[in-house]
Amino acid sequence: MSRNVVFKTYDQDQLSLLPPSYDDLIPKNHPVRIVNTIIDHLDIDKLTKTYKGGGTSSYHPRMLLKVIVYAYLRNLYSSRKIEQALQENIHFMWLSGQSTPDHNTINDFRGKRLKGHLKKIFNQVVILLSEQGYLSLKDLYVDGTKIEANANRYIFVWAKSIKTNRGKITKQLKELWTYVEKVYADEEQAPNTPNFEAIDPAQVSQTIDQINQALEGKEIDKKVKQKLGYAKKNWPTNIAKYNRQEEQLGARGSMSKTDPDATFMRMKDDHMQNGQLKPGYNLQAATNNQFIVNYTLAQTTADTTTLIDHVEDFIESYQNIPDSITADAGYGSEENYTDLEDKNIEAFVKYNYFHKEQREEKTGKVKNPFAASKLYYNDQTDTYYCPMGQAMRHIGDYKRETKTGYQQTISRYQAGNCSGCPLRSSCYKAKGNRIVERNHNLVRLKAIAKQKLLTPEGIAHRKQRCWDVEAVFGNIKQNMNFKRFMLRGIDKVETEIGLIAMAHNLKKAKWA
């Protein structure tokens, strides 16, 4: 027995008495409403004042900000795809009031208008979330991750290569002058020796001219003549290029030619997970309850030298000093510990070999009992004692400067007589009596850090750091699929990571 199939009414030409409102078609708790509500609460007067007026009317910056933030929340990072969404997606159409800025307008607003303004807007969002109880600005969990730059992976500049190439020019200039000296070997008056330090293009050009003048009227080798012609044409230009690249590099060891602000860093984001070198930026994030409360970008590959600037940026942004900071061993340096101590911030920051020390203490197995850190120290007499019990007297101090300019004081201690010691071969390999070097301030700071890390509070903070800040990076790279910047240049990249951070925070919030 067959049944009649009944379909719902389908009539594309059906007329409505009243056209539907976009507002009626969007659920009350939809993320687009959260973006709309929060950004309506923000003060963007400084951003608005960047518009000079005159000419054709401009799209309102608040509308463009809403659209871009919501686009990043929806994993849309291309300005062309955002333009398309404004014409096809009902949420974007409602958010923009049916305005349809093109991709050039969107990109110009993101890359130029927001530069220097987004960080303050982001800070306002964090304060709003803090007032709603989503996060706290008292306890921060800090870590770093590397994100690939929008740059060619195979066109790069290395600081060592610049030094090598400049050295080759200097060497070849000296070889050319050696040839001049051979030409003048039988003559009493030889020409004055030029300056071979290939630093300035004009200086290099002058040296080549001096060599040419010295060989003028002489019978010279054809290859030497060709080399002088090549040198005159290319070497001053090359030196100018090296100088320009060195200025762009600064203290870095590498950079990308297509984005000079990007540094080549070892990343494990490729399918092989083998740590390939790619141009990128080092993102430093401070989180609380998996909300990003502060972000900074560094051009260095290591996290160690980034913490002080990151904390200073937080304090400047919120006019507030956090109570505590928790970080992994990558931040455990004397300079960082000292800075946090001076700011009266409780530091739950691990140092190198912290976990190794815990394993040794737990098992009782010491891998290297002759290490300087294992020697007994008498602070009253300022004396170390070797494994055989011999006193090691203080023989002086010296200063050592880190790459950031921080001054460390290193103390040296020497044993009185190591000859004939039965432990000599295991204790000390070098000739003479054993000398150890110790940084007493770092030893003191590590002892304080260890004591804090092993308290119940310290253990709780260390556990929370793993699921707090690292989960944020996982969300950004995997769920939001943001593994490579769209823009170039550190100023524009900083704006883009700010949009990512804001989108991450708003995605987690539920605004009443």
CORGI-V954393 format. One record per run of one state. SS is the DSSP state (A for helix, B for strand, O for the rest). FROM is the first residue (numbers start at 1). TO is the last residue. If there is no record, write none. Layout:
# CORGI-V954393
ss=<SS & SS>
from=<FROM & FROM>
to=<TO & TO>
This chain:
# CORGI-V954393
ss=<O & A & O & A & O & A & O & A & O & A & O & A & O & A & O & A & O & B & O & B & A & O & A & O & A & O & B & O & B & O & B & O & B & O & A & O & B & O & A & O & A & O & B & O & A & O & A & O & B & O & B & O & B & O & B & O & A & O & B & O & A & O & A & O & B & O & A & O>
from=<1 & 22 & 26 & 31 & 41 & 45 & 49 & 61 & 74 & 79 & 89 & 90 & 96 & 103 & 114 & 118 & 132 & 139 & 149 & 156 & 159 & 184 & 201 & 215 & 222 & 250 & 254 & 257 & 263 & 268 & 276 & 289 & 291 & 299 & 304 & 319 & 324 & 328 & 329 & 332 & 334 & 343 & 346 & 350 & 354 & 364 & 372 & 375 & 376 & 379 & 383 & 386 & 391 & 402 & 407 & 416 & 424 & 428 & 435 & 439 & 440 & 454 & 456 & 480 & 484 & 485 & 490 & 509>
to=<21 & 25 & 30 & 40 & 44 & 48 & 60 & 73 & 78 & 88 & 89 & 95 & 102 & 113 & 117 & 131 & 138 & 148 & 155 & 158 & 183 & 200 & 214 & 221 & 249 & 253 & 256 & 262 & 267 & 275 & 288 & 290 & 298 & 303 & 318 & 323 & 327 & 328 & 331 & 333 & 342 & 345 & 349 & 353 & 363 & 371 & 374 & 375 & 378 & 382 & 385 & 390 & 401 & 406 & 415 & 423 & 427 & 434 & 438 & 439 & 453 & 455 & 479 & 483 & 484 & 489 & 508 & 512>
